[in-house]
Amino acid sequence: PDVRFRPTEGPARYEVSYPSYEGALCAQYSLRYILDLGVDHIRTHVRTLTDRLHEELPSLGYRSITPAENESPIVAFETPDPTAAMEKTRAAGVHVAMRFGNKIRLSPSVFNNQHDITRLLEALS
């Protein structure tokens, strides 16, 4: 058969892509893992971690800027000394994200536990 290349019209003609087989495989196993654990179980577990952060960070001088009733697993708080906070957490091997100068963002997940929260709180105290 006579097969000819016919470029697509418009901007789409410059897009070249291939299926992300690796991405599809990772998504498949990730979704299976989440479903095996149970979405409600994950939500409850993460909520215990974020609740503890909301309860204990203010007593250490860190003001939470994320409402405690927020369902997001992200907790952001202000630190009076961002440089010192980052040095302390790095020294303790705790990964946090600094945002907008004096805000630290935490995002506990299913892979974290109370020991991780204790390490963070001890590093920041």
N, C-alpha and C positions, 0 to 999 in steps of 0.2 A: 504494500500500500504506500501511497504517497503521503508521507508525514512531513509537515512543514511547521516551523516555529512561527507562531503568531503572537507577538507581544500583546499583553493586555493594554487597554487604553487607560489614560489618566495616571494618577500617582501610583496606583497599584502595580504598574509595570516595573517599578523600581524595588519592589519588595520581593525578597527571596527568602523562603523559609522551608524548613523541614519539620516534620513532626518531632516533638520532644519525647522520644521513647523513654529516656531516663526519667524525665519529669513525670510522665504517665505512670511509670513503675513506682516511683517514689510516692506519688499521690495515692496509688492503690494500697501500698503497704501502710502509709500513714493513716488513711481512712480506716483500714482494718484495725490498726492499733487503737485508734480513738474509739471505735465502736466496741472493741473487746473490753476496753477499760470502762466504757459507759460515759456518755456526755454528762449526765447528772453527777456521777462520781467525780469526774474531773472538776466540774463546777464547784462542788462542795469542798473538795480538797484545796483548790486554789483560793476559795473564799476564806478558809481558815488561815491561810498564809497572809492574805491581804488584810484581813481583820486584825491580825496581830500587829502588822505594820502600822495600821491606823491607831491602834491602842498604845503602842510603845514608842514610836518615833517622837511624838510631841514632848514626852517627858525627857528626851535627850536633847531637846532644843531644835528639833526639825519640824517645821510646820507643814502639815499635809495640805496640798492644794487640790487633791483629788477628793471629791465628796465620799465619805465613808459608805454611803448607800449605793454608790456607783457599782454596777455589775461588771465593769471592765476589770480584767486582771492586771491592769496597769495602775501603779501608785506613783504619784509624783509629789515631791516635797521640796521645800526651800531649805537651803543650808546656809548658815551664817558665814561659813568659810569654805567655799567650793574647793579650793586647792587642797586644804587639809583633809576634807572629806574624801576626795579622790585618792590622795596619798594613802590614807588609812585603809580604804577598801582594796586598793591594789595590793598593799602589803599583806592583807588578809586573804588575798586570792579570790575576792568577791568582785564579780563584774557588774558594774552599774553604768548607766548612760547619763552623762551630764548634758543638760539642755538649757539654753537661754541664760547662760551665765551662772546663776546660783540655784538651779533646779536639778535635782537628781531624779531620774526615772527608773523605776523598778518594774519588772514584768514577770512575777513568779509564774511558774507553769507546773505541769504535771511532773516534771523532772526535778522539781525542788521539793524540799521537805522542811520541817521545823528546825532541823539542825542548820540548814542554810540560812534561815531567818535569824537564828541565834548568832551565827558567825557575822552576819551583816550588822546586827544591833551591837554586838561586842566591838566590832571594828569602828563603828561610829560613836561609841560612848567615850 
